[in-house]
């Protein structure tokens, strides 16, 4: 595993649970927002919003890697 991969995994691991779940489901498991919403028992719009927030946090935390 590369340093970058470990850094991304660590940053994802530090996200609040609701944001971490959508990253794992939508980015790593490659599920659609509708599929993730069904698993999380929420709406696709809520998944979209959480994904947007999670990506923003990760972008900020991983600035030094880019």
Secondary structure by P-SEA (a helix, b strand, c coil): ccaaaaaaaaaaaaccaaaaaaaaacccccccaaaaaaaacccaaaaaaaaaaaaaaaaaaacccc
